[in-house]
Amino acid sequence: MTTNIYEIEDWQGGDIVVFQNHIGIVSDKRNKKGISFVIHHSNPYQLFYEEDILERRNDLVGHYRIS
């Protein structure tokens, strides 16, 4: 699937996103621009597991959907 986060209609809750050294699941929640949040766990001090991180990351390598 697309890795362009600005193709809003191609991102659905439950999709899997893969970063260079990390993996997450696309949330059904979106930010004000319509970009999906990601559910992930990156460190033991993380306050929230559902975060608006797609625009801040530059290491997105894959976007998948199981159907």
C-alpha positions in Angstrom: 0.0 0.0 0.0 1.0 3.6 -0.2 3.5 5.1 2.2 2.4 8.6 1.3 0.7 9.7 4.5 -1.1 12.5 2.7 -3.2 10.0 0.6 -5.7 10.1 3.4 -8.3 7.7 1.9 -5.7 4.9 1.7 -5.1 4.7 5.4 -7.6 2.7 7.6 -7.6 1.7 11.2 -6.0 -1.7 11.6 -3.4 -1.3 8.9 0.1 -2.2 9.8 3.0 0.3 9.4 6.6 -0.6 9.4 9.4 1.8 10.1 13.2 0.9 9.8 13.4 -0.4 13.4 9.8 -0.2 14.6 6.3 -1.4 13.8 2.8 -0.1 14.6 -0.9 -0.3 13.9 -2.9 2.5 12.3 -5.5 3.9 14.6 -9.0 4.9 13.6 -8.3 8.4 15.1 -6.9 11.2 13.0 -5.3 14.5 13.5 -6.8 17.8 12.3 -5.2 17.3 8.8 -6.8 13.8 8.6 -3.6 11.9 9.1 -4.0 8.7 11.1 -2.6 8.2 14.6 -0.4 5.1 15.2 -0.7 2.6 18.1 2.8 1.6 19.1 5.2 1.0 22.0 8.7 2.6 21.6 10.1 2.8 25.2 9.2 2.2 28.8 8.7 5.9 29.5 6.2 6.4 26.8 3.1 8.2 28.2 0.6 7.3 25.3 0.5 4.3 23.0 -1.8 6.0 20.4 0.2 8.9 19.0 0.2 11.3 16.1 3.7 10.3 14.8 3.4 9.7 11.0 4.4 13.3 10.1 7.4 13.3 12.5 8.9 10.0 11.3 11.0 9.9 8.1 11.8 6.2 8.2 8.5 4.7 7.0 9.3 1.7 4.9 5.9 -0.2 4.5 2.2 0.1 4.9 0.1 -3.2 4.8 -3.4 -4.3 5.2 -4.6 -7.9 5.9 -7.8 -8.7 4.0 
